[in-house]
Every structure is written in C-alpha cells, then in structure tokens.
Amino acid sequence: MGRVISVSDSAVIARSPRTLYAMVSDVTRMGEWSPENRGAVLAGAAADGGADVTVGTVFDGANTRGRVSWTTRCTVTVAEPGREFAFRVHAIGGTRRRVPARIASWQYTFEEHDGGTLVTETWTDDRPWHDAAAQAFDYVATGGTTFAAFQRGNIRRTLRNLKAAAESGTPRQGR
C-alpha cells in the first residue's frame, strides 16, 4: 500500500471567515496555535512594509519538534480573504542555509457554517520520493509513524488551539 499523500481535518469556530482568514494568513502568528511551528518572518518587501500577505509572498517558518529545530522557506499560493489561504514549503534547513526541495503544501479553507466558520486545514506531501524511502524517513523523523499520521495529529491540535484563541475574546486582527 502506498503512502497517504494528503490529510485534513475541520473545526467549526464561532468567528467570521474574514476574521479567521486574517488570523491564519498572518503567518507570523502561526506559532500561537501550531504544535510545531514557532512563527514566521516575512521575506523581502513584505517584511519591510508590513504589507498584506498575497500570492507570491515568501516567508521563513521556524519549526521545532522535540530537540530538533529547522527553518522552512514557503511561498503563498492562494490568498483569497475569507475563503482560502495556502502556501507551499519549498526549502528546508537552518536559518542561513536551506536546501531547495519539494516538501509539502498547506491549505486552509473558510466556509460560513451555523453562525460561525467551518475551517478546514489540509497538509499535502509534495516529496517526490519512493514510498519506501519516505516511510523510512518518516519513521525516524516522527518517532515511529508516518508523516500523514503525524500531521493529522498536528492539524487537530492546530485547529483546537485556533478555535480557543479565536473564541476567547476579540482576536487580534491580521495585518
């Protein structure tokens, strides 16, 4: 059986799609709800002017899993306020040196639902690796499971934390 390439989960959050989009698309805040990401720094002109994140915006995400930390270089691929936000991870490494590689894509969709918003987070494995190589790497990198199973748990925690942050009062608006 081949590896699972994509996993997603959803949560209904008592906020508007635009408010939740603003929270998620402010990638500098992702560390507030992600169990692995510690936030991001916008690259280039976006970092200088506090510009809204748009398609083509590049950012570097800081990540930690256990004792291991790394940086990812990401590019926004979809930025439709109140509807969808997505980015692809295309380099990994330290803060100064990154190895270009197809790694993963992340997508968030926002749909009005019963007075709130149905937020769906999806992770897609973009690695062009043979299944056996991916499974061996995943086992070591995740402490004994596949990235799909590992990310399913991360997505659940991220959505739970996003819901708590959004519903705990007035969420700080994105840029």
Rosetta blueprint (number, residue, H / E / L):
1 M L
2 G L
3 R L
4 V L
5 I L
6 S E
7 V E
8 S E
9 D E
10 S E
11 A E
12 V E
13 I E
14 A L
15 R L
16 S L
17 P H
18 R H
19 T H
20 L H
21 Y H
22 A H
23 M H
24 V H
25 S H
26 D L
27 V H
28 T H
29 R H
30 M H
31 G H
32 E H
33 W L
34 S L
35 P L
36 E L
37 N E
38 R E
39 G E
40 A E
41 V E
42 L E
43 A L
44 G H
45 A H
46 A H
47 A H
48 D H
49 G H
50 G L
51 A L
52 D L
53 V L
54 T L
55 V L
56 G L
57 T L
58 V E
59 F E
60 D E
61 G E
62 A E
63 N E
64 T E
65 R E
66 G L
67 R L
68 V E
69 S E
70 W E
71 T E
72 T E
73 R E
74 C E
75 T E
76 V E
77 T E
78 V E
79 A E
80 E E
81 P L
82 G L
83 R L
84 E E
85 F E
86 A E
87 F E
88 R E
89 V E
90 H E
91 A E
92 I E
93 G E
94 G L
95 T L
96 R L
97 R L
98 R E
99 V E
100 P E
101 A E
102 R E
103 I E
104 A E
105 S E
106 W E
107 Q E
108 Y E
109 T E
110 F E
111 E E
112 E E
113 H E
114 D L
115 G L
116 G E
117 T E
118 L E
119 V E
120 T E
121 E E
122 T E
123 W E
124 T E
125 D E
126 D L
127 R L
128 P L
129 W L
130 H L
131 D H
132 A H
133 A H
134 A H
135 Q H
136 A H
137 F H
138 D H
139 Y H
140 V H
141 A H
142 T H
143 G L
144 G L
145 T L
146 T L
147 F H
148 A H
149 A H
150 F H
151 Q H
152 R H
153 G H
154 N H
155 I H
156 R H
157 R H
158 T H
159 L H
160 R H
161 N H
162 L H
163 K H
164 A H
165 A H
166 A H
167 E H
168 S L
169 G L
170 T L
171 P L
172 R L
173 Q L
174 G L
175 R L
